[in-house]
């Protein structure tokens, strides 16, 4: 049998669990032309969620374009990826003459390459053009999305993943994109990124062009009552069972963290013999194997931390709480409030810990367990 639990890649189809309310809300927002920015800790399934939303939007006749800025380190690369999405939206991908006609008005003419293996088209824009020419080309491509929405009387949705990279590509791009987007009620934009502090700066800093330009959606953990049936079905439908108390213990360990729950269940399912049940013994072995598989990653995180940060992490692994309070610092042997505050700020910036209303905890569930067992 194939392991039903997946972690690492995007969770697709039956591997995707719950989030029905979030999917419905995002799909409705997009069809209404509402721009949305998604905030969530790392590994909370932002990309998987938006992929599911895109599937629903396509079934509801919306035209969806997706651009991952992680793979577009220059404006020319961004223009090339955007041109490919525009060709798909226009319905001309794969037809060279129609592509040439559609892109005839661009300031820079793209080079079109055909993959001999599958016949797919890709677009590229050579370096060496003036910055203004590239900006004009990008602006034209973005405006083509809105023109297509009007011409075909269908909602267009532009999904921009790893959006925090926009300023790294070019400092002036946020202003250019915002100037175009605010004149496009026919195009809904969904933004997501993996570096929360940069996304916060783009959308919550009053000096930034995208300040308060999109509806904010916070993605939290999945509630145990909604996650537990998914875990039980994963075992039951694949010739295994899981004890009720063990399923609850899994969610207690992971806190409903989507990635962590799938990861632990992957190891637990693999440790459970066919036609047998997963018990506490199998869970302990699965957790130990998981921690060994993550040892290199956690060792790297630990190695990059300062002495004060390690002291704080050790305390938080033992007891999440309020490290700035005098009682907590005394109990866990932390240094002064200002030193502890600097350690908290640095770890929050790296998204290793999360802080809310003064309460601090380690973000990744298994990192805390790794520290307890090794530090």
N, C-alpha and C positions, 0 to 999 in steps of 0.2 A: 504494500500500500504506500501511496505517496503521502508524505507528511503534510497535513492540512494547514499547518501554521507557517506563516511566512514573515520574515523580518529582513531588513536591509533594502530590497528593492521596493518599488511602489506596490502597495497592496491592491490587487485588482480582483474584480468579480467576487467569487465566494470568499477570497482572502480578506476582503474589506468587511469590516464589522461596524454595525450601528451607524451613528452619525446621521440617522435619517432626518432628524430635525434640522441639523446644520445644512445637509444637502438641499432640503426643501427650501430653506431660507435663502441660501445663496443662489439657487436656481431662480427663485422668484425675484430676488434683487436684480439679477442679471437681465431677466426678461423685461423688467421695468426700467432698464437703463441706468440702474444705480451702481455707482462705483463703490467697491468694497476693498478694504485692506484687512488681511487676516494676520492676527498676532497669536503666537503660540510658542511654548518652549520647543527646543530642539526635539526631533523624533516624535512629534505628536501627530504626524500623519497629514500635514498641511497639503503636500503634493498629492497624496492619495485621495484626499477629500476633494480637491479641485478637479482631479482627473474624473472622479465619479460625477461631479457636477457637470463637467464638460460632456460626458456621455448623455446625461439627461437633457442638457440643452440641445444637443444635436438631434435627439429624438423628438424634441419639440420645435424642430425646424429653425433653430437659431444657427447662425454661422459663427463658428468658434475658431479663433486664431490663438496659438500658444507660442510664446517666446521665452526661452530660458536665458537670462542675461549672464549666467555663469559661463556660457560658451560663446559669448560675443564680447571679447575683451577690447574691441575697437569699434568706432562708429561704422566703419566699412563692414565689419562682421555683423553688426546689428542690422545694418541695411540689407545685407544678403539674406539673413534669416527672415527678416520682415517681408522681403520680396517674395520668398517662397510661400509664406503664409497668405500673402495677398493673392498670389496666383491660385492657391487652393480655394480661397474665398470667392474669387471671381469665376472659378470653374474652368480655368484655362490651363492648369498644370498638365503637362504632357503634350501640349499642342504648341509647337514652336512659333508658328505664324501668329496665333492669337496672343501668345505671350508678348511677342515683339510689338504687336499693335497696342496691347494694353499698357505697356511700359514706355511707349514712344515719348511721353511727355516728361520723363525723368531727366533731371539735370545731368546725371551720369548714367550711361548705358551699362547695364549689368552684363557680365559674362555668364552664359547659361551652359551648364554641364549636365550631360545625361549619364546616369549610372548604367553601364552595360549589363549589370547583373539583374536589375529589376526595372530599368527604364525610368526611374525617378529623376526629377529635375532638381538641381540646386543652383543657387544664384550667388554670385560674388561680385564685389566692387573693388577694383584695384586701388592700391594705395597711391599716393602722389597727387591726388586732387586737393584743391583748397578746402579748408575746413568749412567754409560757407557753402561750397557746392555739395559737400556731403550732408550738411544740415538741411539744405533745400531738398535733397533727395529723400532724406528721412521724413521730412515734413510732408512731401508729396505722397509717399507710400502710406503714411498714417491717414492722410485725408482720403485716400482711395478706399479705406475701410468704411468711412462714413458715407461716401458716395455710393458704395455698393449696397449698404443698408437701405438707403433711400431708393435706389433704382430697383432693388429686388423686394422691397417692402418686408424685410426680415431683420430681426435684431442681430447685430454683430456684437460679439463678446471677445475682447482681447485680454488674455491671461498672461501676466508678466511675472514669471518665477525668478527668484533671487534678485528681486528688484533693488535691493540695497546696493548692487553693483553699478547702478546707473551713474553715480557720481565718480566711481573709479574709471569708467569708460571715458567720460569727459565731464568736466565740472559744469559746463553750460547745458548739459542734456536735460537736467530736471526742469529748467526754465522753458526749454524748447518744447518738451513733451507736455508740460502743463498748459502752455499757451495753445497747443493744438487740442488737447483733450477737453478743455473747458468749453470748446465750441463744438463738441461732438455729442449731443444728446442721443444720437442714434447708435452710439457705441458705448457699451458698458465695459468697465475695466476692473479686473480682479488682480490685486497685487499680493504677493507673498514673498517671504524671504527667510533665510536661515540665521541671520544675524539681527537679533531683536533690537539691540541698542542702536544700530544704524537705521532700522526701519522706524523706530520711535523718533529718531531725529528728523527723518524725512517728513513724517506725517504729523508730528506733534510740536515741532519747532516753528514758532510764528514767523521766523525769518526765512523759512523754506517755501518754495513755490507750491508744494503739495500740502501745505498746512490745512488741516480740516477739509480736505478735498474729497474724502471718501468715508463711507460708513465703516466703523471699526467693529470687527468681529473677533472676539476672544475665543480661542479653542482650548477647552479644558480637558481633563481626564474623562474617560468613559465611566459612567456610573456602574458599580458592581452588578446591580440588578439587570442592566442591559448587556454587560459583558459576559456574565456567567453563562447564560444560555448559549452564547457563541462558543465558549470553551467546551461546554458539555457536548454540543453537537459535533464539534471537531473530533472528539474522541468517539462518540457513539456512532457517527456515520462512517468511521474508519476502523471498525472492528476492535475498539477498545472502550473502556469505561474510565471514569474518573470519580473518585469518592467526593461526595458533596463538601466535606470539610476541606479536602485538598484544593478543590476549585476555589473555595473561599480564601484559603491560605495563599494561593497564587495571587489573587487580587489584593490581599492584604500586603504582600511583599511588593507588588508593583504599583499599588495605589491607583490602578486603572490607567496607568501610562500605556498608550497603545503599542508602541514599539517594544517596550520591556515585557508586556504581557505576551505578545506574540513570540518573543524570543524565548522566554521561560517555558511557554507551552510547547514550543518546538523541541526543546531538549527533553521535556517531560514526556511528550508523546513518543519520542525516539527511545526513551528508557523503559517504556511500558510494552510488555510482550503482547502480541496479538491475542485477542479474546480474554485479556486480563484487565485488571483495573489499576489505575495509577493511585498509589497510596503515599503516605508520608515518607516512606523509605525511598521510593522512586523520586519524589520531589527533592529530597536532600541531595541525592546523587546528581540529579539534573542541575540543581543550583550550583553544585561544586564544579561540574563540567562547564557550565556557562561562565563562571568566574574565571576558569582557566582560559577559556577562549577569549575573554576580554582582558586578560592580564596585561598584555602589551599596551593596549589603549589606556588602561587605568594607570599603569606604571608611568606612561608618558605624561599623563595629567599630573600625577604626583611629583614627577621629576621637575616639571616646569613651575611648581609652586614654591614660594618662599617659605622660610621657616615659620613665620607668623601665620601664613596661610595654611600650612600643614597642621599647625596647632589648632587653628579654627576648624579645619575640616575634620580632625579627629574628634573634636567636641561635638560637632554637628552630626557626625556619623553615630555617635552614642546617644545624642538627644537633640533633635531639632528644637529651636527655641529662639530666645531673644538675647543674642550674645553681647549686646551693649549694656544690658542690665548688670548691676554690680553683683547681684547674687549668682547669675549664670557665670560671669567671669571668674568669680571666686571658686565656684564649684568645679569648674573645668580647667582652672589654672591658666586662664587667658591673661594676656598683658593688658595695658591700659586701654581706655575706651577709644582714644584717637588711633592707636595702633590697630586695634580690632576693627575699627571703622574702615581703615585703609584696606585691610585684608578683605573685608566684606565687599567693598566697592570693586576691588580688582577681580574677585571671583564672580561677582554679578556680571561685570563687564564681559568676562569670558563665558558666561552662562553655565558655569560649573555649580553655582548655587543660585537659588531664587529667594527674593525678599519681598514680603508683602506686609505692610503696616508694622514693620519692625521684626516680624517673625521670619527667621531664616532657616532654610533647609537645603540639602544637597539635591540638585535637580535630577540626576540620573539615579534611579533606585538601586542599581547594583553597585554603583561606585561606593555608596555608603557601606554596603555589605562587604565589599572588597577591603575597604579601610579597616573595618572592624576585625576582619580576619588576618590582615597583614601588617597593619601599622602598629 
